């Protein structure tokens, strides 16, 4: 598999500061990505952190607010729902680093990638945080190579800033100021920082493309110029390796889920068999119980005592109904046998009921595990979908624009000695 450089940019509203920060700074106790190993978080490398005066680390929101207070950024003309901070994620295939020295090589590589990020952002003051994650295990490659392999990548959280020129009104009372430049401010603007259509050069041609496409070019070219090689330029928005890893996880989870489902079926079959055995034991108990009569039943049997005319009182005889005599005789003949069967049946019955309860508990546990696996897989999909949602929606909206309207919007005179393309 060819190694490909990929950089993604995602824009957020300020309400997402906490969510992004807790993930990047490893403040969560659990993660949707089950391959995060928090005991390795100490190996994560920071290229930029912001600190308070007492030396403790600022939150993302605190850094943002401080930049406003210091007038390093200006919220001029922003809407209430504006996306005021972004995150660049620099990436390349896991095996690229594994083949070249792993962790040590990755720290140097992403140190250079961070320098490229600062160039893109325009000023390191606008960088809130930059951290290389070294604590995410690549399950597919680890299983394939039979050793632990980790996926290294760089998160750069920053404020998108452009220079905004402000002019005095043309009807200003002071004629020397009317219509002239008033000041240039560092305006926070994601849409102006990353326009949907931008003119640039590629392979000696002037093209009009999405600004993220040129971002991919610059990342690739910067790393090549810095002396790194063995990779190709990735496609804009590419998530090839992430999808491969995710598909691998899904395959493993599916196998696990299938195994659990088979186990559940086996438990259900065992439970059904137990039900039959319980019914049979209860039938035996009922049958055995019918073979004997109790002491109370014997006491209630009516008897007649007769004495002979001649003889001692010890010569008394007892007479009772033949049916009762037959029952007592039957009890005497079968007592030892039926008592043993009765007790055995009761013990086995209790054991089966206990076993059935255990199977039921196990079955509930298996069902919960399956649900947990399903939820984990859904979260993985949702995370990836969320990261690319804005770009996807933009594509849909652009597709709805009538062709003639789009052409009239993008059509510009062709510059001499250059070829213009739009795609």
VEXPA-563079 format. One line per 5 residues: number of its first residue (from 1); their letters; for each residue x, y, z of C-alpha. Coordinates in nm, 4 decimals. Example, Ala and Ser with C-alpha at 12.3 -4.5 7.8 and 13.67 -1.06 7.14 Angstrom:
1 = AS = 1.2300,-0.4500,0.7800  1.3670,-0.1060,0.7140
//
This chain:
1 = XXXXX = 0.0000,0.0000,0.0000  0.1366,0.3389,-0.1018  0.1936,0.5867,0.1784  -0.0089,0.9065,0.1384  0.0093,1.2414,0.3154
6 = XXXXX = -0.3301,1.3676,0.4283  -0.4270,1.6834,0.6167  -0.7842,1.7563,0.7205  -0.9286,2.0834,0.8478  -1.2437,2.0931,1.0587
11 = XXXXX = -1.4194,2.4102,1.1768  -1.6075,2.4335,1.5088  -1.8257,2.6695,1.7064  -1.6814,2.7768,2.0420  -1.9287,2.5510,2.2239
16 = XXXXX = -1.7166,2.2581,2.0982  -1.4021,2.3763,2.2785  -1.4550,2.1364,2.5691  -1.5263,1.8343,2.3483  -1.2210,1.8862,2.1282
21 = XXXXX = -0.9989,1.9689,2.4261  -1.1004,1.6637,2.6294  -1.0187,1.4384,2.3358  -0.6892,1.5986,2.2324  -0.5594,1.6556,2.5856
26 = XXXXX = -0.6695,1.3087,2.6979  -0.8985,1.4357,2.9733  -1.1650,1.1704,2.9131  -1.1721,0.8461,3.1070  -1.3063,0.6524,2.8085
31 = XXXXX = -1.2996,0.7120,2.4339  -1.5176,0.6131,2.1407  -1.1930,0.4825,1.9921  -1.1293,0.1719,2.2020  -0.7675,0.1598,2.0795
36 = XXXXX = -0.6652,0.4634,2.2863  -0.4298,0.3415,2.5608  -0.4263,0.6114,2.8283  -0.1176,0.4672,2.9969  0.0754,0.5765,2.6840
41 = XXXXX = -0.0626,0.9332,2.6923  0.2610,1.0445,2.8596  0.4303,0.9749,2.5246  0.2143,1.2295,2.3420  0.4317,1.5164,2.2188
46 = XXXXX = 0.3300,1.8833,2.2536  0.4660,2.1312,2.0003  0.2534,2.4144,2.1418  0.0659,2.4634,2.4700  -0.0635,2.7806,2.6301
51 = XXXXX = -0.0001,2.8542,2.9979  -0.1423,3.0788,3.2677  0.0807,3.3116,3.4691  0.1054,3.0497,3.7459  0.2451,2.7972,3.5007
56 = XXXXX = -0.0639,2.5788,3.4713  -0.2064,2.4937,3.1311  -0.4829,2.7153,2.9950  -0.8036,2.5683,2.8650  -0.8781,2.6202,2.4963
61 = XXXXX = -1.1499,2.8695,2.5861  -0.9138,3.0645,2.8121  -0.6525,3.0918,2.5382  -0.9167,3.2094,2.2922  -1.0457,3.4733,2.5362
66 = XXXXX = -0.6913,3.5912,2.6101  -0.6188,3.6404,2.2411  -0.9287,3.8599,2.2209  -0.8260,4.0595,2.5284  -0.4784,4.1128,2.3817
71 = XXXXX = -0.6326,4.2253,2.0514  -0.4403,3.9564,1.8687  -0.7700,3.8426,1.7217  -1.0862,4.0464,1.6583  -1.4425,3.9166,1.6351
76 = XXXXX = -1.5481,4.1725,1.3754  -1.8764,4.1005,1.1964  -1.9074,3.7417,1.3222  -2.2503,3.5815,1.3520  -2.3742,3.4124,1.6711
81 = XXXXX = -2.3411,3.0674,1.5118  -2.0053,3.1362,1.3453  -1.7311,2.8739,1.3560  -1.4491,3.0511,1.5362  -1.1825,2.7858,1.5742
86 = XXXXX = -1.0464,2.5051,1.3588  -0.8411,2.1901,1.3859  -0.5824,2.0651,1.1377  -0.5051,1.6935,1.1572  -0.1821,1.5916,0.9823
91 = XXXXX = -0.1649,1.2265,0.8968  0.0140,0.9544,0.6998  -0.0084,0.5755,0.6993  0.0847,0.4003,1.0242  0.3264,0.1670,0.8487
96 = XXXXX = 0.5207,0.4662,0.7109  0.6482,0.5439,1.0619  0.6742,0.1796,1.1676  0.9110,0.1104,0.8791  1.1314,0.4104,0.9638
101 = XXXXX = 1.1887,0.3935,1.3366  0.8456,0.4407,1.4884  0.8067,0.6908,1.7715  1.1373,0.8789,1.7387  1.0957,0.9226,1.3654
106 = XXXXX = 0.7332,1.0334,1.4075  0.8218,1.3052,1.6607  1.0694,1.4605,1.4153  0.8351,1.4227,1.1193  0.5443,1.5936,1.2928
111 = XXXXX = 0.7745,1.8591,1.4330  0.8303,1.9580,1.0698  0.4601,1.9185,0.9920  0.3871,2.1608,1.2768  0.6151,2.4196,1.1161
116 = XXXXX = 0.4113,2.3790,0.7976  0.0908,2.4228,1.0027  0.2184,2.7522,1.1458  0.2830,2.8742,0.7910  -0.0755,2.7858,0.6991
121 = XXXXX = -0.2181,2.9515,1.0099  -0.0084,3.2644,0.9597  0.1101,3.3270,1.3136  0.1996,3.0894,1.5964  0.0106,3.3175,1.8364
126 = XXXXX = -0.3105,3.1865,1.6802  -0.2224,2.8258,1.7688  -0.4105,2.7112,2.0791  -0.2642,2.3617,2.0997  -0.0525,2.1263,1.8888
131 = XXXXX = -0.0056,1.7664,2.0031  0.1114,1.4454,1.8400  -0.0879,1.1459,1.9629  0.1239,0.8373,2.0236  -0.1277,0.6397,2.2308
136 = XXXXX = -0.3623,0.5006,1.9662  -0.2984,0.1360,1.8847  -0.3421,0.0240,1.5247  -0.5316,-0.3003,1.5835  -0.5169,-0.4212,1.2227
141 = XXXXX = -0.1403,-0.3765,1.1842  -0.0691,-0.5046,1.5363  -0.2580,-0.8267,1.4687  -0.0986,-0.8595,1.1263  0.2590,-0.8103,1.2501
146 = XXXXX = 0.2054,-0.9920,1.5830  0.3413,-0.6960,1.7835  0.2152,-0.3650,1.9157  0.2033,-0.0889,1.6519  0.0764,0.2640,1.7177
151 = XXXXX = -0.0712,0.5234,1.4841  0.0960,0.8642,1.5069  -0.0785,1.1828,1.3920  -0.0800,1.5550,1.4739  -0.3696,1.7694,1.6028
156 = XXXXX = -0.3303,2.1477,1.5654  -0.6105,2.3578,1.7157  -0.6042,2.7221,1.6084  -0.8027,3.0367,1.5378  -0.8567,3.1087,1.1652
161 = XXXXX = -0.7481,3.4714,1.1120  -0.7300,3.6916,0.8018  -0.6226,4.0520,0.7614  -0.9324,4.2662,0.7309  -0.9017,4.6201,0.5946
166 = XXXXX = -1.1396,4.8724,0.7476  -1.2023,5.2046,0.5708  -1.3452,5.5355,0.6795  -1.6856,5.6118,0.5335  -1.6787,5.8097,0.2130
171 = XXXXX = -1.9007,6.0747,0.3703  -1.6656,6.1247,0.6637  -1.6634,6.4831,0.7861  -1.2875,6.4895,0.7572  -1.2141,6.4922,0.3827
176 = XXXXX = -0.8622,6.3619,0.4435  -1.0068,6.0440,0.5970  -1.3079,5.9928,0.3703  -1.2856,5.6516,0.1978  -0.9294,5.5926,0.3129
181 = XXXXX = -0.7829,5.2988,0.5024  -0.8627,5.3208,0.8702  -0.6875,5.0098,1.0037  -0.6061,4.6465,0.9344  -0.7418,4.4064,1.1925
186 = XXXXX = -0.6779,4.0324,1.2551  -1.0328,3.9199,1.1853  -1.1524,3.5741,1.2882  -1.3099,3.4248,0.9767  -1.3116,3.0586,0.8805
191 = XXXXX = -1.4885,3.1188,0.5481  -1.2344,3.3778,0.4344  -0.9430,3.1697,0.5606  -1.0621,2.8660,0.3676  -1.2770,2.9796,0.0724
196 = XXXXX = -1.4712,2.7203,-0.1206  -1.3133,2.8404,-0.4482  -0.9591,2.9701,-0.4687  -0.7178,3.0409,-0.7505  -0.3757,2.8827,-0.7339
201 = XXXXX = -0.0993,2.7173,-0.9302  -0.0484,2.3461,-0.9759  0.1934,2.1850,-1.2191  0.2511,2.5146,-1.3977  -0.1193,2.5810,-1.4461
206 = XXXXX = -0.3497,2.8347,-1.2842  -0.6450,2.6473,-1.1389  -0.9559,2.7445,-0.9478  -1.0127,2.4803,-0.6806  -1.1303,2.4317,-0.3255
211 = XXXXX = -0.8740,2.5829,-0.0874  -0.8349,2.2470,0.0906  -0.7058,2.0942,-0.2313  -0.4178,2.3415,-0.2352  -0.3630,2.2703,0.1350
216 = XXXXX = -0.2952,1.9063,0.0455  -0.0407,2.0222,-0.2126  0.1414,2.2466,0.0309  0.1633,1.9817,0.3038  0.3020,1.7243,0.0622
221 = XXXXX = 0.5467,1.9677,-0.1001  0.6688,2.1061,0.2347  0.7532,1.7607,0.3717  0.9309,1.6671,0.0482  1.1346,1.9887,0.0604
226 = XXXXX = 1.2244,1.9136,0.4246  1.3895,1.5890,0.3152  1.1161,1.3362,0.3825  1.0218,1.0927,0.1068  0.8551,0.7589,0.0412
231 = XXXXX = 0.5010,0.8958,0.0195  0.2534,1.0369,-0.2303  0.0136,1.3270,-0.2087  -0.3143,1.2091,-0.0597  -0.6544,1.3072,-0.1880
236 = XXXXX = -0.8455,1.5898,-0.0237  -1.0685,1.4534,0.2505  -0.9112,1.1092,0.2150  -0.9660,0.8786,0.5101  -0.8274,0.5644,0.3437
241 = XXXXX = -0.6308,0.4267,0.6364  -0.8900,0.5361,0.8904  -1.1531,0.3459,0.6913  -0.9259,0.0413,0.6647  -0.8708,0.0449,1.0398
246 = XXXXX = -1.2409,0.1022,1.1032  -1.3401,-0.1767,0.8640  -1.0952,-0.4070,1.0409  -1.2477,-0.3160,1.3768  -1.5949,-0.3771,1.2378
251 = XXXXX = -1.4854,-0.7161,1.1027  -1.3397,-0.8097,1.4414  -1.6480,-0.6795,1.6230  -1.8707,-0.8655,1.3771  -1.6837,-1.1914,1.4406
256 = XXXXX = -1.7078,-1.1296,1.8137  -2.0769,-1.0463,1.7855  -2.1374,-1.3605,1.5785  -1.9577,-1.5678,1.8403  -2.1674,-1.4073,2.1132
261 = XXXXX = -2.4834,-1.4661,1.9111  -2.3887,-1.8351,1.8746  -2.3227,-1.8513,2.2473  -2.6603,-1.6921,2.3168  -2.8287,-1.9478,2.0893
266 = XXXXX = -2.6489,-2.2275,2.2735  -2.7650,-2.0808,2.6043  -3.1203,-2.0602,2.4758  -3.1045,-2.4216,2.3607  -2.9652,-2.5248,2.6995
271 = XXXXX = -3.2373,-2.3259,2.8749  -3.5050,-2.4980,2.6631  -3.3539,-2.8358,2.7467  -3.3540,-2.7401,3.1145  -3.7228,-2.6533,3.0885
276 = XXXXX = -3.7924,-3.0034,2.9555  -3.5817,-3.1616,3.2294  -3.7557,-2.9521,3.4948  -4.0952,-3.0615,3.3671  -3.9834,-3.4243,3.3693
281 = XXXXX = -3.8473,-3.3949,3.7241  -4.1652,-3.2321,3.8452  -4.3616,-3.5152,3.6844  -4.1390,-3.7661,3.8636  -4.1841,-3.5879,4.1965
286 = XXXXX = -4.5574,-3.5872,4.1476  -4.5551,-3.9545,4.0494  -4.3321,-4.0565,4.3397  -4.5389,-3.8507,4.5818  -4.8446,-4.0471,4.4769
291 = XXXXX = -4.6825,-4.3765,4.5741  -4.6745,-4.3063,4.9470  -4.9141,-4.1785,5.2086  -4.8122,-3.9364,5.4801  -4.8164,-3.9926,5.8572
296 = XXXXX = -5.1138,-3.7617,5.8920  -5.3036,-3.9603,5.6305  -5.2284,-4.2814,5.8239  -5.3499,-4.1249,6.1493  -5.6812,-4.0361,5.9853
301 = XXXXX = -5.7486,-4.3934,5.8698  -6.0571,-4.5250,6.0592  -5.9841,-4.8510,6.2358  -6.1860,-5.0953,6.4487  -6.0402,-5.2631,6.7519
306 = XXXXX = -6.1897,-5.6002,6.8610  -6.1119,-5.8227,7.1551  -6.1807,-6.1936,7.1812  -6.4253,-6.3135,7.4399  -6.1561,-6.5130,7.6075
311 = XXXXX = -5.7993,-6.4089,7.6378  -5.5894,-6.1129,7.7479  -5.6148,-5.7534,7.6336  -5.2945,-5.8075,7.4377  -5.4930,-6.0211,7.1996
316 = XXXXX = -5.6654,-5.7134,7.0529  -5.6941,-5.7028,6.6743  -5.7350,-5.4143,6.4381  -5.9483,-5.4061,6.1274  -5.9504,-5.1325,5.8598
321 = XXXXX = -6.0836,-5.0854,5.5078  -5.9044,-5.2960,5.2475  -5.8194,-4.9875,5.0378  -5.6378,-4.8302,5.3311  -5.4598,-5.1516,5.4070
326 = XXXXX = -5.3447,-5.1766,5.0453  -5.2112,-4.8181,5.0600  -5.0214,-4.8861,5.3814  -4.8784,-5.2094,5.2399  -4.7813,-5.0288,4.9218
331 = XXXXX = -4.6113,-4.7587,5.1307  -4.4212,-5.0165,5.3316  -4.3042,-5.1964,5.0174  -4.1942,-4.8884,4.8234  -4.0951,-4.6487,5.1018
336 = XXXXX = -3.7182,-4.6926,5.0794  -3.7168,-4.6851,4.6995  -3.9566,-4.3933,4.6560  -3.7980,-4.1913,4.9342  -3.4607,-4.2116,4.7613
341 = XXXXX = -3.6131,-4.1220,4.4218  -3.8115,-3.8416,4.5770  -3.5108,-3.6844,4.7440  -3.2943,-3.7280,4.4313  -3.5599,-3.5680,4.2140
346 = XXXXX = -3.5933,-3.2708,4.4504  -3.2158,-3.2148,4.4583  -3.1863,-3.2422,4.0795  -3.4842,-3.0125,4.0369  -3.3223,-2.7448,4.2569
351 = XXXXX = -2.9938,-2.7846,4.0700  -3.1656,-2.7409,3.7358  -3.3461,-2.4287,3.8521  -3.0165,-2.2811,3.9722  -2.8530,-2.3714,3.6416
356 = XXXXX = -3.1393,-2.2141,3.4498  -3.1021,-1.8896,3.6465  -2.7289,-1.8827,3.5653  -2.8004,-1.9343,3.1940  -3.0509,-1.6478,3.2009
361 = XXXXX = -2.7990,-1.4162,3.3671  -2.5297,-1.5171,3.1182  -2.7679,-1.4573,2.8311  -2.8430,-1.1050,2.9538  -2.4696,-1.0433,2.9834
366 = XXXXX = -2.4085,-1.1611,2.6275  -2.6910,-0.9444,2.4947  -2.5440,-0.6397,2.6727  -2.2025,-0.7133,2.5202  -2.3546,-0.7308,2.1727
371 = XXXXX = -2.5334,-0.3998,2.2269  -2.2092,-0.2458,2.3534  -2.0283,-0.3617,2.0396  -2.3036,-0.2217,1.8188  -2.2908,0.1151,1.9985
376 = XXXXX = -1.9102,0.1268,1.9766  -1.9228,0.0640,1.6017  -2.1911,0.3307,1.5563  -1.9797,0.5821,1.7492  -1.6816,0.5135,1.5235
381 = XXXXX = -1.8958,0.5787,1.2177  -2.0527,0.8901,1.3703  -1.7147,1.0392,1.4599  -1.5875,0.9978,1.1052  -1.9154,1.1263,0.9602
386 = XXXXX = -1.9093,1.4315,1.1878  -1.5587,1.5278,1.0793  -1.6577,1.5282,0.7106  -2.0195,1.6422,0.7444  -1.9636,2.0065,0.6529
391 = XXXXX = -1.7705,1.9274,0.3356  -2.0301,1.6678,0.2372  -2.3165,1.9121,0.2858  -2.1316,2.1764,0.0840  -2.0940,1.9310,-0.2029
396 = XXXXX = -2.4671,1.8615,-0.1948  -2.5517,2.2305,-0.1948  -2.3134,2.3000,-0.4841  -2.4706,2.0150,-0.6811  -2.8091,2.1879,-0.6474
401 = XXXXX = -2.6845,2.5096,-0.8100  -2.8045,2.5334,-1.1725  -2.5212,2.4843,-1.4200  -2.5692,2.8208,-1.5878  -2.5673,3.0034,-1.2527
406 = XXXXX = -2.2512,2.8228,-1.1434  -2.0781,2.8994,-1.4727  -2.1680,3.2664,-1.4505  -2.0297,3.2734,-1.0953  -1.6997,3.1013,-1.1740
411 = XXXXX = -1.6353,3.2331,-1.5237  -1.3398,3.4749,-1.5353  -1.1231,3.5894,-1.8254  -0.8417,3.3529,-1.9074  -0.5054,3.5077,-1.8198
416 = XXXXX = -0.2494,3.5200,-2.0953  0.0179,3.2506,-2.1140  -0.1735,3.0408,-1.8608  -0.4355,2.7697,-1.8762  -0.7331,2.7941,-1.6396
421 = XXX = -0.9252,2.4978,-1.5223  -1.2018,2.4562,-1.2712  -1.2849,2.1330,-1.0991
//
